Amino acid sequence: MLNDLITSKTRLQLLIKFFISAANSGYLRGLAQEMDENTNAIRKELNHLSDAGYILRDTTTSKIMYRANTAHPLFSTLQQLVRKHLGIDEIITQVMERMGEVSKIYLTGDYAQGIDSGTIAVVVEGINVNEEYLVQLAPKIEKEIKKVVQFTVTPEFTGSGLLIFENK
């Protein structure tokens, strides 16, 4: 979806990095290594996104850190677009359909850090969760979003991850 709209692969990777979670940040060389791109391509896209106000530059003593501008009027829209592009909304919809007593759903691994690796790690927290349904569901979701989905079910999740759903 976003691949057709945003033709720069580097810009798309940066949008995913910063808008999957507002907590994600990075500096030029670290982002270049993480995305396996040269620093000039990353710098060019960081400058475009920064000049447009989508990301902020925070200068420290030796590095310039970049992060999403959560005050930008389009922040939530961009975050929704990135999550839709990754298929996260589809995962939540499918999981909630017939899963049992799901209390929370977390995104862990690469995607929680904003790295588009192709494998989405999802932790489903709850009691009496229908794990057989998840086993059947994973290939269907993978076919639809064209990414590998790995589910883990636990009664209580104590690790770190990006909370993408909470049943209140």
N, C-alpha and C positions, 0 to 999 in steps of 0.2 A: 504494500500500500504506500508507505512513505518512500520506498525506493523509486517509484515513478515520479513523485513530487519533488523529492530532494535527490538530485542526480549525483551529488558529491558523496562518495562513500565515507570519506573522512568526516564530513559535516554530520552525516547521519549517525556515525559512531559517537561523535561528541554529544549530540543531542540525547542519544540513549544514555550515555554515561552520566550526564548532568540532570536529566529529567526523569529517569526511572526513580530516583530518590534525591530529594533536595540535600541530603546529607553528603552526597558524593562530591568530591573535589579532586583536583589534580594540578600538577605543574607540567610545563612543556615537555621536558625530557621523559618524565614518568608516563605521560599520556602517549608519547611517541613509542616508547617501549611496549606499553600495554596494548596498543593498537597495531604494532608492527608497521609503523609508518615513519617517514623521515620527518625531522623536526620542522622543516620549512612548510610542509603540507599542513601539519598540525597548527603551526603559528599562524598561517594564512587564515585558516578556518576559525581559530580562536579570536583573531582580530575581527573577522566579520561578525561573529556572534556577539562579541563584546561591544563593538561599535553599534550594533542594533539594540543593545541593552538586554539581550537574553541571558547573558552570563556576566558575572562580575569578576574583576581582577582585584586580588588582595596582595599588595606588595609587602613581603617580609624582608629581612636583611639580605638574603641571598637568592630568594626565589619569588616568582609571581605565581600565586595560587589562583586557580579559576574554580568558580562554582556557579550554580544556577542562581539567577536573580529571582527570588521568590516574590518580590514586590512588583515584578513586571506584570502588566495587565493580562498577558497571554500565558503566564506560567502554568496555571491549572489546565488550560486548553492544550498546551504543548505536552504536559505530563500525561494527559488523557490520550493524546495522539500516539505518544511513544508506547504507552501501555497497550493500546489497541494494536499497534504495529507488531508488538512482541507476542500478542495473543493472550495477555494476562486476563483481560476481561472475559475471554472465551473460557479460560480455565476455571475462573470463579463461577461463571454461569453453569458450566457442566458439572462441577464438583458439588455445587449446592443443590442441584436438581434432585438427586436421590442418594445423598451421602449419609444421612443419619444426623447425629448431634454434633455438627462441626461448630467449634467455638471460634477458631482463628485459622487463617491461611497465611503462611509466610513464603516469601520468595527468598531462597538462599543461594549460595554459590556465586557464579560469575554475574548473573543478571542482577542480583542484589547490589553488586558493585558497579553496575553499568557496563559490563563487558558482554558484548553480543557474541557469545561462543557457540551458539546453536543448541545448547543443552540447558533447559530450564529446570532447576531443582525447586520442588515445591514441598513444603511441610504442611500437612493437614493436622491440626490439633483438635482433638475432641474425643468423646467417649461413644462407644457403639457405632463407630464409623464403618461403613460398608467397604471394606478393603477389596473384596472381589469386584465390586463395581469399578473401583479405581484401576484395577488390572485391565478390565475391559475398556475403560474409558481412555486410557493413555494413548493407544494407537489411533483412536478416532481424533483426539485432539492434535496429535502429531501430524496427522494427514491434513487437517484443516489449517494449522498455523505453520506447517513446514519447519518444525523444530522438534528436537527430542525433549520429552517431558519425563522427569523422574519424580515420582511421588514417594513421600515418607509419611507414615501415619504414626502419631504419638498422642498419648492422653494429655501430656503437658510438654510444651516445647521450651527448653531453657537455653537454647543456643542463640546465635545472632542471625538476624535476617531482616528483611523488609516486610513489615506487616501490610498485607494487601487486602485483607478482609477481616472484620471482627463482628461476630454475631452478638448483639447486645440485648 
